[in-house]
Amino acid sequence: MFKLLQVTDVSPDQWLTRIKGFGIGIAPKLISALLVLIVGLWVIKLLGKLIARIMSARHYDASLQTFLLSFFKVTMNILLIITVASMMGVNTTSFAALIAGAGIAIGAALNGSLGNFAGGVMLLVFKPFKIGDLIEAQGTTGNITEMGIFNTVFITPDHKTVIVPNGPLSTGIIINYTTAGYLRVDLDFAIAPGVSIDKARAAAMRAMLSHDKVLENPGPEVSVLKVGDGMVKLAIRPYCLQEDYWDVYFNVQELVKNAWDIDGIEAPVPHRVIINKNLAEKVLV
């Protein structure tokens, strides 16, 4: 009631004076905040275009470009709004604390997902592999068919689909079989000790070069891997393109086997030494 009487006792001239004084006092803050808002929005738009151009020039993944650009714009707009509000005299301390608390709570709830997300960003930025590459990672070997923000999809040689989280994938060891442009196929064969190594090598080389998917440069190799245990083990090493790996792996084994059969190259004969314990005891006595 007291406040009402005070309000009704104020004359229109006094009201105008108060409003004018309030307007004069707030006008500089309002104009400054409005200028900061306009300039800030223009700068954010300009930086967004610049960042998009840089990411396109570096051939970042399309999904990564969209996410990073959206994240940048949202973050910068929030900071701009807080700055403008503080210039208008609004206490933004509690608002900033609320945002920080919400961020901590969300981070704790999505701990594993955020780790996979961070790993996905790292993989898409540094590109240790690309779609179609044959890689070995996290105990899985296969071709990459999809690279997402949270996980990566493999197709294994036996046509199984394997989904690997990006968190452990980005921090583990990755073997990329495609980067060099060709692969070496590692095959081991054994021959009998009495067989000529040169003869076996010549037959194996002839068999490998007869395969149309075995590269001539670099050429195939045949080396002695081990001598002992009643055999001579040879390392058969043809080279091929990544997409031809499994054809060469299986077909070359058959070709070498057939070539050695034709040339009469014998394989080692498995043998076993059996000691008669009772007979050994009698001899010792």
C-alpha positions as a Markdown table, in Angstrom:
| # | Residue | x | y | z |
|---|---|---|---|---|
| 1 | Met | 0.0 | 0.0 | 0.0 |
| 2 | Phe | 2.9 | 2.3 | 0.9 |
| 3 | Lys | 4.6 | 1.5 | -2.5 |
| 4 | Leu | 1.3 | 2.2 | -4.3 |
| 5 | Leu | 1.0 | 5.6 | -2.7 |
| 6 | Gln | 4.6 | 6.4 | -3.6 |
| 7 | Val | 3.9 | 5.4 | -7.2 |
| 8 | Thr | 0.7 | 7.4 | -7.5 |
| 9 | Asp | 2.4 | 10.4 | -5.8 |
| 10 | Val | 5.0 | 10.6 | -8.6 |
| 11 | Ser | 4.1 | 13.1 | -11.2 |
| 12 | Pro | 4.3 | 12.4 | -15.0 |
| 13 | Asp | 7.2 | 14.9 | -15.3 |
| 14 | Gln | 9.1 | 12.9 | -12.6 |
| 15 | Trp | 8.4 | 9.7 | -14.5 |
| 16 | Leu | 9.8 | 11.1 | -17.7 |
| 17 | Thr | 12.8 | 12.4 | -15.9 |
| 18 | Arg | 13.5 | 9.0 | -14.3 |
| 19 | Ile | 12.9 | 7.2 | -17.7 |
| 20 | Lys | 15.2 | 9.6 | -19.4 |
| 21 | Gly | 17.9 | 9.2 | -16.8 |
| 22 | Phe | 17.6 | 5.4 | -17.0 |
| 23 | Gly | 17.8 | 5.5 | -20.8 |
| 24 | Ile | 20.9 | 7.8 | -20.7 |
| 25 | Gly | 22.5 | 5.5 | -18.2 |
| 26 | Ile | 21.8 | 2.2 | -20.1 |
| 27 | Ala | 22.2 | 3.5 | -23.6 |
| 28 | Pro | 26.0 | 3.2 | -23.8 |
| 29 | Lys | 25.9 | -0.3 | -22.4 |
| 30 | Leu | 23.1 | -1.2 | -24.8 |
| 31 | Ile | 24.8 | 0.2 | -27.9 |
| 32 | Ser | 28.2 | -1.4 | -26.9 |
| 33 | Ala | 26.5 | -4.8 | -26.4 |
| 34 | Leu | 24.6 | -4.5 | -29.6 |
| 35 | Leu | 27.8 | -3.7 | -31.5 |
| 36 | Val | 29.6 | -6.6 | -29.9 |
| 37 | Leu | 26.7 | -8.9 | -30.8 |
| 38 | Ile | 26.7 | -7.8 | -34.5 |
| 39 | Val | 30.5 | -7.9 | -34.9 |
| 40 | Gly | 30.7 | -11.2 | -33.0 |
| 41 | Leu | 28.1 | -12.9 | -35.2 |
| 42 | Trp | 29.9 | -11.6 | -38.3 |
| 43 | Val | 33.3 | -12.9 | -37.0 |
| 44 | Ile | 31.8 | -16.3 | -36.1 |
| 45 | Lys | 30.3 | -16.6 | -39.6 |
| 46 | Leu | 33.6 | -15.6 | -41.2 |
| 47 | Leu | 35.7 | -18.0 | -39.1 |
| 48 | Gly | 33.2 | -20.8 | -39.8 |
| 49 | Lys | 33.7 | -20.3 | -43.5 |
| 50 | Leu | 37.5 | -20.3 | -43.1 |
| 51 | Ile | 37.5 | -23.5 | -41.0 |
| 52 | Ala | 35.2 | -25.2 | -43.5 |
| 53 | Arg | 37.5 | -24.2 | -46.3 |
| 54 | Ile | 40.6 | -25.5 | -44.5 |
| 55 | Met | 38.9 | -28.9 | -43.7 |
| 56 | Ser | 37.8 | -29.3 | -47.3 |
| 57 | Ala | 41.3 | -28.5 | -48.5 |
| 58 | Arg | 42.7 | -31.2 | -46.2 |
| 59 | His | 40.0 | -33.7 | -47.3 |
| 60 | Tyr | 38.5 | -34.2 | -43.9 |
| 61 | Asp | 35.6 | -36.7 | -43.7 |
| 62 | Ala | 32.2 | -35.0 | -44.5 |
| 63 | Ser | 30.7 | -36.1 | -41.2 |
| 64 | Leu | 33.7 | -34.8 | -39.2 |
| 65 | Gln | 33.5 | -31.5 | -41.0 |
| 66 | Thr | 29.8 | -31.1 | -40.2 |
| 67 | Phe | 30.3 | -32.0 | -36.5 |
| 68 | Leu | 33.4 | -29.8 | -36.0 |
| 69 | Leu | 31.8 | -26.8 | -37.7 |
| 70 | Ser | 28.6 | -27.2 | -35.7 |
| 71 | Phe | 30.5 | -27.6 | -32.4 |
| 72 | Phe | 32.6 | -24.4 | -33.2 |
| 73 | Lys | 29.5 | -22.3 | -34.0 |
| 74 | Val | 27.5 | -23.5 | -30.9 |
| 75 | Thr | 30.4 | -22.9 | -28.6 |
| 76 | Met | 31.3 | -19.5 | -29.9 |
| 77 | Asn | 27.6 | -18.4 | -29.9 |
| 78 | Ile | 27.3 | -19.4 | -26.2 |
| 79 | Leu | 30.4 | -17.4 | -25.3 |
| 80 | Leu | 29.1 | -14.4 | -27.3 |
| 81 | Ile | 25.8 | -14.5 | -25.5 |
| 82 | Ile | 27.5 | -14.6 | -22.1 |
| 83 | Thr | 29.7 | -11.7 | -23.1 |
| 84 | Val | 26.8 | -9.6 | -24.3 |
| 85 | Ala | 24.8 | -10.4 | -21.2 |
| 86 | Ser | 27.7 | -9.4 | -18.9 |
| 87 | Met | 28.1 | -6.1 | -20.7 |
| 88 | Met | 24.4 | -5.4 | -20.0 |
| 89 | Gly | 25.1 | -5.8 | -16.3 |
| 90 | Val | 23.6 | -9.3 | -16.0 |
| 91 | Asn | 25.5 | -11.5 | -13.5 |
| 92 | Thr | 26.7 | -14.4 | -15.6 |
| 93 | Thr | 28.7 | -16.2 | -12.8 |
| 94 | Ser | 25.9 | -18.5 | -11.8 |
| 95 | Phe | 25.0 | -19.2 | -15.5 |
| 96 | Ala | 28.6 | -20.1 | -16.3 |
| 97 | Ala | 28.8 | -22.4 | -13.2 |
| 98 | Leu | 25.5 | -24.1 | -14.3 |
| 99 | Ile | 27.0 | -24.8 | -17.8 |
| 100 | Ala | 30.2 | -26.1 | -16.2 |
| 101 | Gly | 28.3 | -28.4 | -13.9 |
| 102 | Ala | 26.1 | -29.7 | -16.7 |
| 103 | Gly | 29.2 | -30.4 | -18.8 |
| 104 | Ile | 30.8 | -32.4 | -15.9 |
| 105 | Ala | 27.6 | -34.4 | -15.3 |
| 106 | Ile | 27.2 | -35.2 | -19.0 |
| 107 | Gly | 30.9 | -36.1 | -19.4 |
| 108 | Ala | 30.6 | -38.5 | -16.4 |
| 109 | Ala | 27.5 | -40.1 | -17.8 |
| 110 | Leu | 28.9 | -40.5 | -21.3 |
| 111 | Asn | 32.5 | -41.4 | -20.3 |
| 112 | Gly | 32.9 | -44.4 | -22.6 |
| 113 | Ser | 31.0 | -42.8 | -25.5 |
| 114 | Leu | 33.1 | -39.6 | -25.2 |
| 115 | Gly | 36.3 | -41.7 | -25.3 |
| 116 | Asn | 35.1 | -43.4 | -28.5 |
| 117 | Phe | 34.0 | -40.0 | -29.9 |
| 118 | Ala | 37.5 | -38.5 | -29.2 |
| 119 | Gly | 39.1 | -41.6 | -30.8 |
| 120 | Gly | 36.9 | -41.2 | -33.9 |
| 121 | Val | 37.9 | -37.6 | -34.2 |
| 122 | Met | 41.6 | -38.5 | -34.0 |
| 123 | Leu | 41.2 | -41.2 | -36.6 |
| 124 | Leu | 39.3 | -39.0 | -39.0 |
| 125 | Val | 41.9 | -36.1 | -38.6 |
| 126 | Phe | 45.1 | -38.1 | -38.8 |
| 127 | Lys | 43.8 | -40.8 | -41.2 |
| 128 | Pro | 46.0 | -43.9 | -40.4 |
| 129 | Phe | 43.7 | -45.8 | -42.7 |
| 130 | Lys | 40.8 | -45.1 | -45.1 |
| 131 | Ile | 37.8 | -47.0 | -46.4 |
| 132 | Gly | 38.9 | -50.0 | -48.4 |
| 133 | Asp | 42.2 | -50.5 | -46.7 |
| 134 | Leu | 43.2 | -53.9 | -45.3 |
| 135 | Ile | 44.4 | -53.4 | -41.7 |
| 136 | Glu | 45.0 | -55.4 | -38.6 |
| 137 | Ala | 44.0 | -53.9 | -35.2 |
| 138 | Gln | 42.4 | -54.9 | -31.9 |
| 139 | Gly | 42.8 | -58.6 | -32.9 |
| 140 | Thr | 40.9 | -58.1 | -36.1 |
| 141 | Thr | 42.1 | -58.3 | -39.7 |
| 142 | Gly | 39.9 | -57.0 | -42.5 |
| 143 | Asn | 38.9 | -54.3 | -45.0 |
| 144 | Ile | 37.5 | -51.0 | -43.7 |
| 145 | Thr | 33.9 | -50.5 | -45.0 |
| 146 | Glu | 32.8 | -47.7 | -42.7 |
| 147 | Met | 34.4 | -45.0 | -40.5 |
| 148 | Gly | 32.1 | -43.4 | -38.0 |
| 149 | Ile | 32.5 | -40.9 | -35.2 |
| 150 | Phe | 32.1 | -43.7 | -32.5 |
| 151 | Asn | 33.1 | -46.9 | -34.2 |
| 152 | Thr | 34.8 | -48.4 | -37.3 |
| 153 | Val | 33.4 | -51.3 | -39.3 |
| 154 | Phe | 35.5 | -54.2 | -40.7 |
| 155 | Ile | 34.7 | -56.9 | -43.2 |
| 156 | Thr | 37.0 | -59.9 | -42.4 |
| 157 | Pro | 38.3 | -62.4 | -45.1 |
| 158 | Asp | 35.5 | -64.8 | -44.1 |
| 159 | His | 32.9 | -62.1 | -44.6 |
| 160 | Lys | 32.1 | -61.4 | -41.0 |
| 161 | Thr | 31.2 | -57.8 | -40.0 |
| 162 | Val | 33.2 | -56.6 | -37.0 |
| 163 | Ile | 32.4 | -53.3 | -35.3 |
| 164 | Val | 35.3 | -51.9 | -33.3 |
| 165 | Pro | 35.0 | -48.9 | -30.9 |
| 166 | Asn | 37.1 | -46.0 | -31.9 |
| 167 | Gly | 38.5 | -45.4 | -28.4 |
| 168 | Pro | 40.7 | -48.5 | -28.1 |
| 169 | Leu | 41.3 | -48.5 | -31.9 |
| 170 | Ser | 42.9 | -45.0 | -31.9 |
| 171 | Thr | 45.2 | -45.8 | -29.0 |
| 172 | Gly | 46.2 | -49.3 | -30.1 |
| 173 | Ile | 48.6 | -50.7 | -32.7 |
| 174 | Ile | 47.3 | -50.4 | -36.3 |
| 175 | Ile | 49.0 | -52.4 | -39.1 |
| 176 | Asn | 48.0 | -51.0 | -42.5 |
| 177 | Tyr | 48.7 | -53.5 | -45.3 |
| 178 | Thr | 47.6 | -51.2 | -48.0 |
| 179 | Thr | 49.7 | -48.0 | -47.6 |
| 180 | Ala | 52.7 | -49.3 | -49.5 |
| 181 | Gly | 50.5 | -50.2 | -52.5 |
| 182 | Tyr | 51.4 | -53.9 | -52.5 |
| 183 | Leu | 51.7 | -56.7 | -50.0 |
| 184 | Arg | 54.1 | -59.6 | -49.5 |
| 185 | Val | 52.5 | -63.0 | -49.1 |
| 186 | Asp | 54.4 | -65.1 | -46.5 |
| 187 | Leu | 54.4 | -68.8 | -47.3 |
| 188 | Asp | 56.6 | -71.5 | -45.8 |
| 189 | Phe | 57.4 | -74.8 | -47.5 |
| 190 | Ala | 59.7 | -77.7 | -46.5 |
| 191 | Ile | 61.8 | -80.0 | -48.6 |
| 192 | Ala | 63.8 | -83.2 | -47.8 |
| 193 | Pro | 67.4 | -82.6 | -46.7 |
| 194 | Gly | 68.8 | -84.4 | -49.8 |
| 195 | Val | 66.9 | -82.3 | -52.3 |
| 196 | Ser | 68.8 | -79.5 | -54.2 |
| 197 | Ile | 67.8 | -76.1 | -52.8 |
| 198 | Asp | 68.6 | -74.5 | -56.2 |
| 199 | Lys | 66.3 | -76.9 | -58.0 |
| 200 | Ala | 63.5 | -76.3 | -55.5 |
| 201 | Arg | 64.0 | -72.5 | -55.7 |
| 202 | Ala | 63.8 | -72.5 | -59.5 |
| 203 | Ala | 60.6 | -74.6 | -59.5 |
| 204 | Ala | 59.0 | -72.3 | -56.9 |
| 205 | Met | 60.0 | -69.1 | -58.8 |
| 206 | Arg | 58.6 | -70.6 | -62.0 |
| 207 | Ala | 55.3 | -71.5 | -60.3 |
| 208 | Met | 54.9 | -68.0 | -58.7 |
| 209 | Leu | 55.6 | -66.1 | -61.9 |
| 210 | Ser | 53.0 | -68.2 | -63.7 |
| 211 | His | 50.3 | -66.6 | -61.5 |
| 212 | Asp | 49.0 | -63.5 | -63.3 |
| 213 | Lys | 48.4 | -61.6 | -60.0 |
| 214 | Val | 52.0 | -62.1 | -58.7 |
| 215 | Leu | 54.0 | -58.9 | -59.3 |
| 216 | Glu | 57.2 | -58.9 | -61.2 |
| 217 | Asn | 58.4 | -55.7 | -59.5 |
| 218 | Pro | 59.1 | -56.3 | -56.7 |
| 219 | Gly | 59.8 | -59.9 | -57.8 |
| 220 | Pro | 59.1 | -63.0 | -55.8 |
| 221 | Glu | 61.7 | -64.4 | -53.4 |
| 222 | Val | 62.7 | -67.9 | -52.2 |
| 223 | Ser | 65.1 | -68.0 | -49.2 |
| 224 | Val | 66.3 | -70.7 | -46.8 |
| 225 | Leu | 64.4 | -70.2 | -43.6 |
| 226 | Lys | 65.7 | -73.0 | -41.5 |
| 227 | Val | 67.8 | -76.2 | -41.7 |
| 228 | Gly | 67.3 | -78.9 | -39.2 |
| 229 | Asp | 64.7 | -81.3 | -37.7 |
| 230 | Gly | 65.1 | -83.5 | -40.8 |
| 231 | Met | 64.1 | -80.8 | -43.3 |
| 232 | Val | 65.0 | -77.6 | -45.1 |
| 233 | Lys | 62.4 | -75.0 | -44.7 |
| 234 | Leu | 62.1 | -72.4 | -47.5 |
| 235 | Ala | 60.4 | -69.0 | -47.3 |
| 236 | Ile | 58.3 | -68.5 | -50.4 |
| 237 | Arg | 57.6 | -64.7 | -50.8 |
| 238 | Pro | 55.5 | -63.5 | -53.7 |
| 239 | Tyr | 54.2 | -59.9 | -53.9 |
| 240 | Cys | 50.8 | -58.8 | -55.0 |
| 241 | Leu | 48.2 | -55.9 | -54.8 |
| 242 | Gln | 46.2 | -55.7 | -51.7 |
| 243 | Glu | 42.9 | -56.8 | -53.4 |
| 244 | Asp | 44.7 | -59.9 | -54.8 |
| 245 | Tyr | 46.2 | -61.1 | -51.5 |
| 246 | Trp | 43.9 | -64.0 | -50.7 |
| 247 | Asp | 43.9 | -65.3 | -54.3 |
| 248 | Val | 47.7 | -65.3 | -54.3 |
| 249 | Tyr | 47.9 | -66.8 | -50.8 |
| 250 | Phe | 45.9 | -69.9 | -51.7 |
| 251 | Asn | 46.7 | -70.3 | -55.4 |
| 252 | Val | 50.5 | -70.0 | -55.1 |
| 253 | Gln | 50.6 | -72.8 | -52.5 |
| 254 | Glu | 48.9 | -75.1 | -55.0 |
| 255 | Leu | 51.1 | -74.0 | -57.9 |
| 256 | Val | 54.3 | -74.6 | -55.9 |
| 257 | Lys | 53.1 | -78.0 | -54.8 |
| 258 | Asn | 52.3 | -79.1 | -58.3 |
| 259 | Ala | 55.6 | -77.7 | -59.7 |
| 260 | Trp | 57.6 | -79.7 | -57.1 |
| 261 | Asp | 55.7 | -82.8 | -57.8 |
| 262 | Ile | 56.5 | -82.5 | -61.5 |
| 263 | Asp | 60.2 | -81.9 | -60.8 |
| 264 | Gly | 60.4 | -84.8 | -58.3 |
| 265 | Ile | 61.2 | -82.5 | -55.3 |
| 266 | Glu | 60.4 | -84.6 | -52.2 |
| 267 | Ala | 58.9 | -83.3 | -49.0 |
| 268 | Pro | 60.5 | -84.3 | -45.7 |
| 269 | Val | 59.2 | -87.5 | -44.3 |
| 270 | Pro | 57.9 | -87.1 | -40.7 |
| 271 | His | 59.7 | -89.5 | -38.3 |
| 272 | Arg | 59.5 | -90.2 | -34.7 |
| 273 | Val | 62.1 | -91.6 | -32.3 |
| 274 | Ile | 60.7 | -94.1 | -29.7 |
| 275 | Ile | 62.8 | -95.2 | -26.8 |
| 276 | Asn | 61.9 | -98.4 | -25.1 |
| 277 | Lys | 62.4 | -97.7 | -21.4 |
| 278 | Asn | 62.7 | -101.3 | -20.3 |
| 279 | Leu | 65.3 | -102.1 | -23.0 |
| 280 | Ala | 67.3 | -98.9 | -22.1 |
| 281 | Glu | 67.3 | -100.0 | -18.4 |
| 282 | Lys | 68.7 | -103.5 | -19.3 |
| 283 | Val | 71.5 | -102.0 | -21.4 |
| 284 | Leu | 72.5 | -99.7 | -18.6 |
| 285 | Val | 72.7 | -102.6 | -16.1 |
